[in-house]
Amino acid sequence: MLENQNMQGLILFAQISRLGSLSAAAQLLGLSRSAVSKQLSGLEKKSARDY
């Protein structure tokens, strides 16, 4: 389960980076902008804990 969450986080981050916006990534992934923002925030927190 954790590996799946990590992969989803990486996909999310890659799409935001590639498309240049949370809104565009949300639309591509079929999520709300709010959901993408929350997932990105969680990814940032996890990244900070790992270092």
N, CA and C atoms as a LAMMPS dump frame, in Angstrom:
ITEM: TIMESTEP
0
ITEM: NUMBER OF ATOMS
153
ITEM: BOX BOUNDS ff ff ff
-5.0000000000000000e+02 5.0000000000000000e+02
-5.0000000000000000e+02 5.0000000000000000e+02
-5.0000000000000000e+02 5.0000000000000000e+02
ITEM: ATOMS id mol type element x y z
1 1 1 N 0.826 -1.2 0
2 1 2 C 0 0 0
3 1 3 C 0.865 1.257 0
4 2 1 N 1.899 1.277 0.828
5 2 2 C 2.766 2.451 0.907
6 2 3 C 3.489 2.691 -0.403
7 3 1 N 3.927 1.617 -1.06
8 3 2 C 4.585 1.765 -2.361
9 3 3 C 3.641 2.409 -3.367
10 4 1 N 2.38 2.027 -3.333
11 4 2 C 1.381 2.596 -4.235
12 4 3 C 1.206 4.089 -3.968
13 5 1 N 1.167 4.483 -2.694
14 5 2 C 1.047 5.895 -2.333
15 5 3 C 2.275 6.673 -2.797
16 6 1 N 3.449 6.087 -2.627
17 6 2 C 4.666 6.748 -3.08
18 6 3 C 4.652 6.938 -4.59
19 7 1 N 4.208 5.933 -5.318
20 7 2 C 4.147 6.016 -6.768
21 7 3 C 3.132 7.076 -7.199
22 8 1 N 1.991 7.107 -6.543
23 8 2 C 0.984 8.119 -6.865
24 8 3 C 1.528 9.521 -6.611
25 9 1 N 2.27 9.677 -5.534
26 9 2 C 2.872 10.975 -5.228
27 9 3 C 3.877 11.391 -6.277
28 10 1 N 4.673 10.442 -6.743
29 10 2 C 5.657 10.751 -7.787
30 10 3 C 4.979 11.107 -9.108
31 11 1 N 3.919 10.381 -9.435
32 11 2 C 3.166 10.682 -10.658
33 11 3 C 2.552 12.074 -10.549
34 12 1 N 1.972 12.369 -9.414
35 12 2 C 1.379 13.682 -9.19
36 12 3 C 2.42 14.782 -9.36
37 13 1 N 3.551 14.627 -8.7
38 13 2 C 4.612 15.622 -8.782
39 13 3 C 5.113 15.789 -10.218
40 14 1 N 5.279 14.68 -10.905
41 14 2 C 5.758 14.738 -12.287
42 14 3 C 4.771 15.479 -13.183
43 15 1 N 3.483 15.24 -12.992
44 15 2 C 2.479 15.906 -13.828
45 15 3 C 2.406 17.401 -13.523
46 16 1 N 2.496 17.762 -12.256
47 16 2 C 2.512 19.187 -11.901
48 16 3 C 3.717 19.861 -12.539
49 17 1 N 4.858 19.221 -12.45
50 17 2 C 6.084 19.777 -13.028
51 17 3 C 5.984 19.872 -14.543
52 18 1 N 5.489 18.825 -15.169
53 18 2 C 5.406 18.786 -16.625
54 18 3 C 4.42 19.811 -17.159
55 19 1 N 3.28 19.938 -16.488
56 19 2 C 2.216 20.816 -16.977
57 19 3 C 2.333 22.244 -16.458
58 20 1 N 3.052 22.407 -15.362
59 20 2 C 3.3 23.75 -14.839
60 20 3 C 2.21 24.333 -13.959
61 21 1 N 1.199 23.525 -13.631
62 21 2 C 0.168 24.049 -12.737
63 21 3 C -0.583 22.923 -12.041
64 22 1 N -1.083 23.247 -10.853
65 22 2 C -1.893 22.278 -10.114
66 22 3 C -3.21 22.011 -10.839
67 23 1 N -3.796 23.062 -11.388
68 23 2 C -5.087 22.922 -12.068
69 23 3 C -4.991 22.004 -13.279
70 24 1 N -3.95 22.175 -14.076
71 24 2 C -3.783 21.324 -15.255
72 24 3 C -3.535 19.879 -14.856
73 25 1 N -2.736 19.672 -13.827
74 25 2 C -2.472 18.311 -13.35
75 25 3 C -3.756 17.682 -12.813
76 26 1 N -4.527 18.466 -12.078
77 26 2 C -5.792 17.962 -11.534
78 26 3 C -6.723 17.522 -12.654
79 27 1 N -6.835 18.352 -13.677
80 27 2 C -7.709 18.018 -14.796
81 27 3 C -7.245 16.733 -15.483
82 28 1 N -5.939 16.623 -15.724
83 28 2 C -5.4 15.436 -16.383
84 28 3 C -5.633 14.175 -15.551
85 29 1 N -5.471 14.289 -14.247
86 29 2 C -5.591 13.135 -13.363
87 29 3 C -7.029 12.856 -12.919
88 30 1 N -7.956 13.73 -13.297
89 30 2 C -9.355 13.529 -12.924
90 30 3 C -9.625 13.803 -11.461
91 31 1 N -8.875 14.757 -10.896
92 31 2 C -9.019 15.12 -9.489
93 31 3 C -9.382 16.59 -9.374
94 32 1 N -9.858 16.981 -8.202
95 32 2 C -10.083 18.404 -7.974
96 32 3 C -8.739 19.072 -7.681
97 33 1 N -8.68 20.386 -7.894
98 33 2 C -7.451 21.121 -7.586
99 33 3 C -7.131 21.003 -6.101
100 34 1 N -8.162 21.001 -5.28
101 34 2 C -7.987 20.867 -3.839
102 34 3 C -7.354 19.522 -3.476
103 35 1 N -7.802 18.456 -4.122
104 35 2 C -7.239 17.125 -3.85
105 35 3 C -5.769 17.072 -4.247
106 36 1 N -5.438 17.677 -5.379
107 36 2 C -4.042 17.701 -5.829
108 36 3 C -3.196 18.514 -4.842
109 37 1 N -3.714 19.635 -4.401
110 37 2 C -2.99 20.47 -3.447
111 37 3 C -2.735 19.726 -2.135
112 38 1 N -3.742 19.024 -1.65
113 38 2 C -3.593 18.26 -0.4
114 38 3 C -2.574 17.133 -0.569
115 39 1 N -2.614 16.45 -1.711
116 39 2 C -1.656 15.368 -1.952
117 39 3 C -0.24 15.916 -2.054
118 40 1 N -0.09 17.066 -2.705
119 40 2 C 1.227 17.685 -2.819
120 40 3 C 1.742 18.104 -1.446
121 41 1 N 0.88 18.649 -0.627
122 41 2 C 1.263 19.041 0.727
123 41 3 C 1.727 17.823 1.533
124 42 1 N 1.01 16.725 1.407
125 42 2 C 1.404 15.493 2.093
126 42 3 C 2.741 14.978 1.598
127 43 1 N 2.969 15.085 0.309
128 43 2 C 4.245 14.664 -0.269
129 43 3 C 5.392 15.53 0.255
130 44 1 N 5.15 16.827 0.365
131 44 2 C 6.166 17.741 0.905
132 44 3 C 6.485 17.401 2.357
133 45 1 N 5.45 17.132 3.156
134 45 2 C 5.664 16.778 4.556
135 45 3 C 6.439 15.463 4.685
136 46 1 N 6.087 14.486 3.869
137 46 2 C 6.776 13.211 3.905
138 46 3 C 8.235 13.386 3.505
139 47 1 N 8.469 14.184 2.501
140 47 2 C 9.826 14.437 2.038
141 47 3 C 10.654 15.091 3.137
142 48 1 N 10.059 16.034 3.851
143 48 2 C 10.771 16.72 4.934
144 48 3 C 11.108 15.745 6.068
145 49 1 N 10.216 14.81 6.351
146 49 2 C 10.464 13.822 7.412
147 49 3 C 11.574 12.859 7.042
148 50 1 N 11.684 12.545 5.743
149 50 2 C 12.667 11.58 5.294
150 50 3 C 14.09 12.136 5.343
151 51 1 N 14.207 13.445 5.474
152 51 2 C 15.539 14.053 5.501
153 51 3 C 15.772 14.727 6.765
